[in-house]
Amino acid sequence: RLTTAMLFGLGGLVMFVFAGITGIMLAAVPVDIHVNNTYFVVGHFHYVIYGATVMGIYAALYHWFPKMTGRMYNEGLGKLHFLLTFVGANLNFFPMHPLGLQGMPRRVASYDPEFAFWNVIASLGAFLLGMSTLPFILNMVGSWVQGEKAPNNPWRAIGLEWLISSPPTVENFEEIPVVVAEPYGYGKHEPLIADPHSPELAHEHS
C-alpha cells in the first residue's frame, strides 16, 4: 500500500542507499584524494542527513498523524508533498557530486563561472524543496482541524497501539492486555490479544 508514509519511507531508503554508495567512494583513498574538501563531500552529507533523517521524520509524522490527532490527513496533498520533496531534494543535492568531481571546493561564498550550470540546477532544486513544505503545512493544519475522523487502525497494522482509540485515552487500556498472537505472525487472521472476559484467561490468573 503506497500511502504517503510508505512513499517517504521508500524515498528515504533510496536516498540513503545512494549516500552509502558515495560514502564507499569517499572511503577509497584514490577517490578521496581528488574529492576531499569538495562539494562531493557536501552532496554525500546531505543525502545522508536528508535521506535518513528528514524523510524518515516525514514518514513517521504521516504514519502516526491519525493516532496522535484522531484525524486522517489528505492523501492527495501528502503525495504531492512527497513528489515535490523527493524531486526537489535530488535536484538540490545530486548536482553537488559532479561539482565536486569538477573540483569546486566546499565552504565558498561564490564560485567560478565554469561551475554555474550545476549550481543553477541545485538552486532550482532548493527553491522546489522549500515550496514542498507548503502542501505539508496545509495538510497537517487543515486535516487536524476538519479532517475525516480516523479509525483505530487505518493502516491495518499489527501492534497494541493500533487497538486503542485515536487519539488514545489517558490510560490507553482499561486492563493490561495479554498478547496471544505469534510475534511474527504477519498476515494470519488471529486475534492479537486475548479477550479479557474469556474464562480461559480468568482461570490462568486465578
TORMAR-252469 format. One line per 8 residues: number of its first residue (from 1); their letters; for each residue x, y, z of N, C-alpha, C, O, CB. Coordinates in steps of 0.05 Angstrom, whole numbers. Glycine has a CB too. Layout:
% TORMAR-252469
NUM> a> X,Y,Z,X,Y,Z,X,Y,Z,X,Y,Z,X,Y,Z | ... $
END
This chain:
% TORMAR-252469
1> rlttamlf> 17,-24,0,0,0,0,18,25,0,31,31,20,-19,0,24 | 18,39,-22,35,62,-25,22,87,-13,14,105,-28,43,67,-54 | 19,87,13,9,111,27,32,132,27,54,126,19,0,104,56 | 25,156,36,45,177,38,68,169,56,91,174,50,33,203,47 | 61,157,78,82,148,97,101,128,84,125,129,87,70,136,122 | 89,109,69,106,88,56,123,101,34,147,94,31,88,67,43 | 113,121,19,128,134,-1,152,148,11,174,147,0,111,154,-17 | 148,162,33,170,176,45,191,156,56,215,161,55,160,194,68 $
9> glgglvmf> 181,133,67,200,113,76,216,102,53,241,98,56,184,91,90 | 204,95,31,218,84,8,237,105,-5,259,99,-12,198,74,-13 | 227,130,-6,243,151,-17,268,156,0,290,160,-11,227,177,-19 | 264,156,26,287,159,44,307,136,41,331,140,43,278,161,73 | 297,112,37,314,89,33,331,91,8,355,85,8,297,63,32 | 318,101,-14,333,104,-39,355,125,-36,377,120,-45,313,113,-61 | 349,147,-23,369,168,-19,391,158,-1,415,165,-5,356,193,-7 | 384,143,20,405,133,38,423,113,25,447,112,31,392,122,63 $
17> vfagitgi> 412,96,8,429,77,-7,448,92,-25,472,85,-27,411,58,-24 | 438,113,-39,456,129,-55,478,142,-38,501,143,-46,441,151,-70 | 471,151,-14,490,163,4,511,142,12,535,148,15,477,174,29 | 502,117,16,521,96,23,541,90,1,564,85,6,506,71,30 | 531,91,-24,549,86,-47,570,108,-48,594,102,-52,533,85,-73 | 562,133,-46,582,155,-47,600,154,-22,623,163,-23,568,182,-48 | 590,144,0,606,141,24,628,120,20,651,124,29,589,132,48 | 622,98,6,643,78,-1,664,91,-19,687,85,-17,630,54,-14 $
25> mlaavpvd> 655,108,-37,674,121,-55,693,139,-39,717,140,-44,659,138,-76 | 681,154,-19,698,171,-3,717,156,15,738,166,23,681,189,14 | 710,131,21,728,114,37,751,103,22,770,93,34,712,92,50 | 750,105,-5,772,95,-22,792,118,-25,786,139,-35,761,85,-49 | 816,113,-17,837,134,-17,842,146,-45,843,170,-47,863,122,-6 | 843,130,-66,848,142,-93,826,162,-101,832,182,-114,850,121,-114 | 801,157,-92,780,176,-99,780,199,-79,777,222,-88,752,162,-97 | 784,194,-54,783,215,-34,805,235,-38,801,259,-31,786,202,-6 $
33> ihvnntyf> 828,227,-49,849,247,-54,839,269,-72,847,292,-69,873,233,-67 | 822,262,-91,812,282,-111,788,297,-102,785,320,-109,806,268,-137 | 770,284,-86,745,297,-79,744,307,-50,724,319,-42,722,279,-84 | 765,302,-35,766,312,-7,763,342,-6,777,356,-21,791,302,7 | 746,352,12,742,381,16,729,394,-9,733,418,-13,768,394,22 | 715,379,-25,700,390,-48,670,387,-43,661,376,-22,708,376,-74 | 654,396,-62,625,394,-60,615,365,-61,592,360,-54,612,410,-81 | 632,347,-69,624,319,-69,618,310,-41,599,295,-36,646,301,-82 $
41> vvghfhyv> 635,319,-22,630,312,6,605,325,17,590,313,32,654,321,23 | 599,349,8,575,363,16,550,348,6,531,345,20,575,392,6 | 551,339,-19,529,324,-30,524,298,-16,502,291,-10,533,319,-60 | 546,284,-10,544,259,5,531,264,32,514,249,41,572,246,9 | 540,284,46,530,291,73,500,296,72,485,287,89,545,315,85 | 491,312,53,463,319,51,445,295,44,423,294,53,459,342,32 | 455,277,28,440,253,22,437,236,47,416,223,51,453,237,-1 | 457,235,63,455,220,88,435,233,107,417,220,117,483,219,102 $
49> iygatvmg> 438,259,112,421,273,131,392,274,122,374,268,137,432,301,137 | 388,282,97,361,286,87,348,259,82,324,255,89,360,302,62 | 363,240,71,351,214,65,344,198,90,322,187,92,369,198,48 | 362,198,109,358,181,133,342,195,154,327,182,168,385,173,144 | 345,222,156,332,236,178,306,250,170,285,244,181,351,256,190 | 308,269,152,284,285,145,263,268,132,239,270,140,292,308,126 | 270,251,113,250,234,100,238,215,120,214,209,119,262,219,76 | 254,205,139,244,188,160,225,202,179,205,190,187,267,176,175 $
57> iyaalyhw> 231,227,185,213,243,202,186,247,189,165,245,201,226,270,210 | 187,254,163,162,258,148,146,232,148,122,232,152,168,267,120 | 159,209,143,145,184,143,132,178,169,109,169,170,165,161,136 | 146,183,191,135,179,218,112,197,224,92,189,235,157,182,239 | 114,223,216,92,241,221,67,233,207,45,233,218,100,270,212 | 69,225,181,46,216,167,35,190,178,10,186,178,52,213,137 | 52,172,187,43,146,197,28,150,224,7,137,228,67,127,201 | 38,167,241,27,170,268,6,192,270,-7,195,290,49,174,288 $
65> fpkmtgrm> 3,208,249,-16,231,250,-44,222,258,-56,235,275,-17,245,223 | -55,201,245,-83,193,253,-84,185,283,-104,191,296,-92,170,236 | -64,171,293,-65,162,321,-61,186,340,-74,186,361,-43,141,326 | -45,205,333,-40,228,350,-63,247,351,-70,258,372,-15,243,341 | -76,252,328,-96,273,326,-125,262,325,-144,277,331,-91,290,302 | -128,237,318,-155,226,314,-167,234,287,-191,231,282,-173,236,336 | -150,246,269,-160,255,243,-142,242,221,-119,237,225,-159,285,241 | -155,237,198,-140,228,175,-130,252,158,-144,271,155,-157,209,157 $
73> yneglgkl> -105,249,148,-95,271,131,-104,266,102,-115,245,96,-64,272,133 | -100,286,85,-108,284,57,-86,270,42,-63,281,40,-114,313,46 | -92,247,30,-71,231,16,-62,246,-9,-38,244,-16,-83,204,8 | -79,260,-22,-71,275,-46,-50,296,-40,-30,298,-54,-95,288,-59 | -55,312,-19,-35,332,-12,-10,319,-1,12,329,-6,-47,351,10 | -13,296,12,10,282,23,28,272,0,53,275,2,2,259,40 | 16,261,-21,32,251,-43,44,273,-59,66,271,-70,15,233,-61 | 30,296,-61,42,320,-74,66,329,-58,86,336,-70,21,342,-76 $
81> hflltfvg> 63,329,-32,86,337,-15,110,318,-19,132,327,-21,77,336,15 | 105,292,-21,127,273,-26,140,279,-53,164,279,-55,116,244,-24 | 124,282,-74,134,286,-101,152,311,-102,175,310,-112,112,288,-121 | 142,333,-91,158,358,-91,183,355,-74,205,365,-81,141,381,-81 | 181,341,-51,204,338,-34,225,320,-46,249,327,-46,195,326,-7 | 217,297,-58,236,278,-69,250,290,-93,275,288,-96,222,252,-77 | 235,303,-111,247,315,-135,264,338,-127,286,341,-137,225,324,-155 | 254,356,-109,269,379,-101,295,372,-87,316,384,-92,252,396,-82 $
89> anlnffpm> 294,352,-69,318,344,-54,339,333,-73,363,339,-71,311,323,-33 | 331,316,-92,351,305,-111,362,326,-130,385,325,-138,338,282,-126 | 344,344,-139,354,366,-156,373,384,-141,392,395,-152,331,383,-167 | 369,387,-115,386,404,-98,413,391,-92,434,404,-94,371,411,-73 | 412,365,-85,436,352,-74,453,337,-94,477,335,-92,429,334,-52 | 440,326,-115,455,310,-134,476,327,-149,498,317,-153,436,297,-154 | 469,351,-158,489,367,-173,515,372,-157,535,379,-169,478,393,-181 | 514,369,-131,538,374,-115,560,353,-121,583,359,-118,531,374,-85 $
97> hplglqgm> 552,330,-130,571,309,-136,587,315,-161,612,314,-160,557,282,-139 | 575,321,-184,591,329,-207,607,354,-202,629,358,-213,574,332,-232 | 596,373,-186,611,397,-179,637,390,-164,658,401,-169,594,416,-162 | 635,371,-146,658,362,-131,678,348,-149,702,352,-146,651,344,-108 | 668,332,-167,686,318,-186,700,338,-205,722,332,-214,670,297,-203 | 687,361,-210,700,381,-226,719,399,-210,734,415,-222,678,399,-239 | 719,395,-184,739,409,-167,729,433,-152,745,449,-142,761,418,-184 | 702,437,-151,692,460,-136,695,455,-106,685,436,-95,662,465,-142 $
105> prrvasyd> 710,473,-92,715,469,-63,690,475,-47,672,490,-55,738,486,-54 | 688,464,-23,667,470,-5,674,495,11,696,505,10,662,446,15 | 654,506,26,657,529,43,667,553,27,686,566,34,677,523,65 | 653,560,5,659,584,-11,634,601,-13,612,590,-15,670,576,-39 | 638,627,-13,615,645,-15,606,648,-44,583,654,-49,623,673,-4 | 624,644,-63,618,646,-92,632,624,-106,646,608,-94,625,674,-103 | 629,623,-132,642,601,-148,650,612,-175,639,632,-185,623,577,-150 | 668,598,-188,677,605,-214,656,600,-235,639,583,-231,703,590,-221 $
113> pefafwnv> 656,615,-257,635,612,-278,632,584,-289,610,577,-297,641,631,-301 | 654,568,-290,651,542,-301,634,523,-284,626,501,-293,679,529,-305 | 628,531,-259,611,515,-242,582,524,-242,566,514,-226,622,515,-214 | 575,543,-260,549,555,-258,526,536,-265,505,537,-252,548,579,-278 | 530,519,-285,507,502,-294,496,485,-271,472,486,-266,517,484,-317 | 513,470,-258,503,452,-237,493,468,-213,475,459,-199,524,432,-228 | 505,491,-208,496,507,-185,468,519,-190,452,522,-171,516,530,-180 | 462,526,-215,435,536,-221,415,514,-217,393,519,-206,434,546,-250 $
121> iaslgafl> 421,489,-226,403,467,-221,399,462,-192,376,457,-183,413,441,-235 | 420,463,-176,418,459,-147,401,481,-134,386,475,-116,446,459,-134 | 404,505,-144,387,527,-133,358,523,-139,341,528,-122,397,554,-144 | 352,515,-164,324,509,-171,313,487,-153,290,488,-145,322,501,-201 | 329,466,-148,320,445,-130,315,455,-102,297,446,-89,341,423,-130 | 332,473,-93,328,485,-66,302,500,-64,288,498,-44,352,503,-59 | 296,516,-85,270,530,-85,247,511,-85,227,515,-70,269,549,-109 | 249,490,-101,227,470,-102,224,456,-75,202,450,-66,233,449,-124 $
129> lgmstlpf> 247,450,-62,246,437,-36,233,455,-15,218,446,2,274,429,-27 | 239,481,-17,226,500,1,196,501,-3,180,502,16,238,527,-2 | 188,501,-29,159,502,-35,144,477,-26,120,477,-21,155,506,-65 | 159,455,-24,146,429,-17,134,430,11,117,414,18,166,407,-19 | 144,448,28,133,449,56,105,461,56,90,458,76,151,465,73 | 97,476,35,70,489,35,48,468,36,30,471,53,68,507,11 | 47,448,17,25,428,20,27,412,45,6,403,55,26,409,-4 | 51,409,57,54,395,82,40,410,105,24,399,120,83,390,89 $
137> ilnmvgsw> 46,436,107,34,452,128,3,454,124,-12,451,143,46,481,128 | -5,458,99,-34,460,93,-48,434,101,-70,434,112,-39,466,64 | -35,411,94,-47,385,100,-49,380,130,-70,372,140,-30,363,87 | -27,385,145,-27,380,173,-47,397,188,-63,387,204,1,384,185 | -47,423,183,-65,442,197,-94,436,189,-111,434,206,-57,471,191 | -99,435,162,-126,431,153,-138,404,162,-161,403,170,-127,432,123 | -122,383,161,-132,357,169,-137,355,199,-156,343,208,-113,335,161 | -120,368,215,-123,368,244,-149,383,252,-162,375,271,-99,382,257 $
145> vqgekapn> -155,404,237,-179,420,244,-205,406,234,-224,404,249,-177,448,232 | -205,398,209,-230,387,197,-226,362,180,-241,357,162,-243,409,181 | -206,346,187,-202,322,172,-222,300,180,-236,302,200,-174,312,177 | -223,280,163,-241,257,168,-232,243,194,-208,240,199,-241,237,145 | -252,235,210,-245,221,235,-230,195,230,-239,179,213,-271,216,252 | -209,191,244,-192,167,240,-202,143,255,-210,146,278,-163,173,248 | -203,120,242,-209,95,257,-186,88,275,-165,100,275,-216,72,238 | -191,67,291,-170,58,310,-145,48,295,-122,53,303,-180,36,328 $
153> npwraigl> -149,35,272,-127,22,258,-129,27,228,-137,9,213,-125,-8,264 | -124,52,219,-127,58,190,-108,43,172,-113,40,148,-125,87,185 | -85,34,183,-64,21,166,-66,-9,167,-49,-23,155,-37,30,175 | -85,-20,182,-87,-49,186,-60,-60,197,-50,-81,188,-94,-63,159 | -49,-46,216,-23,-53,227,-27,-73,250,-48,-75,261,-9,-28,237 | -5,-87,256,-5,-105,278,11,-92,301,35,-87,298,8,-133,270 | -2,-87,323,11,-74,345,-10,-65,365,-32,-58,357,28,-50,336 | -3,-65,391,-22,-57,411,-32,-29,408,-55,-23,414,-10,-61,439 $
161> ewlisspp> -14,-11,399,-22,18,397,-45,22,378,-60,42,379,1,34,389 | -49,3,359,-70,6,339,-96,-7,347,-115,-8,331,-60,-5,312 | -97,-17,371,-122,-29,382,-137,-9,399,-160,-14,406,-115,-54,398 | -124,13,405,-138,33,422,-148,56,405,-143,57,381,-118,44,444 | -163,73,418,-177,95,403,-156,115,392,-133,116,400,-197,109,420 | -165,130,372,-149,151,360,-162,178,365,-184,183,355,-144,146,330 | -150,196,381,-126,193,397,-130,175,421,-153,171,429,-115,220,405 | -108,165,433,-111,147,456,-123,161,480,-121,185,483,-84,135,463 $
169> tvenfeei> -136,145,497,-146,155,522,-122,158,541,-99,151,535,-167,136,534 | -127,168,565,-106,174,584,-90,149,592,-66,149,592,-117,188,609 | -105,128,598,-92,103,608,-88,82,586,-80,60,591,-108,92,630 | -94,89,561,-92,71,538,-111,47,541,-131,47,527,-63,61,536 | -104,27,557,-121,4,561,-134,5,589,-121,13,608,-105,-22,557 | -159,-4,590,-172,-6,616,-159,-29,633,-157,-26,657,-202,-12,613 | -151,-50,620,-136,-72,633,-111,-78,617,-110,-73,593,-155,-97,635 | -91,-89,630,-66,-96,617,-72,-119,597,-82,-140,605,-44,-105,637 $
177> pvvvaepy> -67,-114,571,-74,-135,551,-54,-159,552,-31,-155,559,-73,-123,523 | -64,-182,545,-48,-206,544,-45,-213,514,-64,-221,501,-61,-230,560 | -21,-211,504,-16,-217,476,-15,-247,471,0,-261,485,11,-204,466 | -31,-257,453,-33,-286,447,-24,-293,419,-20,-316,413,-61,-295,451 | -20,-273,402,-12,-278,374,18,-283,373,33,-276,391,-19,-254,356 | 26,-296,351,55,-302,347,69,-275,342,58,-257,330,59,-321,323 | 94,-273,351,109,-247,347,113,-240,318,115,-216,312,135,-249,361 | 115,-260,300,119,-254,272,97,-266,255,102,-275,232,147,-265,263 $
185> gygkhepl> 73,-267,265,51,-279,251,37,-259,232,12,-257,233,31,-290,270 | 52,-245,216,40,-225,198,23,-239,177,31,-259,165,62,-209,184 | -1,-228,173,-19,-239,153,-37,-260,163,-56,-268,149,-3,-250,130 | -33,-270,188,-50,-290,199,-75,-277,210,-74,-257,224,-35,-307,220 | -98,-290,205,-123,-279,215,-128,-291,243,-144,-310,247,-147,-286,196 | -115,-279,263,-118,-288,290,-118,-264,308,-105,-244,301,-97,-309,298 | -130,-265,331,-131,-241,349,-103,-236,360,-87,-254,365,-150,-245,372 | -97,-210,364,-71,-202,375,-70,-206,405,-50,-215,416,-64,-173,368 $
193> iadphspe> -92,-199,418,-94,-202,447,-117,-219,455,-136,-223,439,-96,-174,461 | -116,-230,479,-137,-247,489,-161,-230,498,-157,-208,507,-127,-265,512 | -185,-242,497,-209,-229,507,-206,-228,538,-205,-249,550,-235,-244,498 | -206,-204,550,-203,-203,579,-225,-216,594,-222,-222,618,-201,-174,588 | -248,-222,581,-271,-234,595,-273,-264,590,-292,-277,598,-296,-220,587 | -253,-275,576,-254,-304,569,-249,-320,594,-233,-312,611,-234,-311,547 | -263,-343,598,-259,-360,621,-231,-371,623,-221,-376,645,-279,-382,622 | -218,-377,599,-191,-388,600,-172,-368,612,-155,-376,629,-182,-395,572 $
201> lahehs> -175,-343,605,-157,-322,616,-161,-319,646,-143,-315,661,-160,-296,601 | -187,-319,653,-193,-316,682,-182,-339,698,-172,-335,720,-223,-315,686 | -182,-364,687,-172,-387,700,-141,-385,704,-130,-393,724,-179,-413,685 | -127,-374,683,-98,-372,684,-90,-352,706,-69,-355,718,-87,-363,657 | -106,-331,711,-98,-311,730,-110,-316,758,-106,-301,776,-107,-284,721 | -124,-338,761,-136,-345,787,-116,-359,805,-122,-366,828,-161,-362,783 $
END
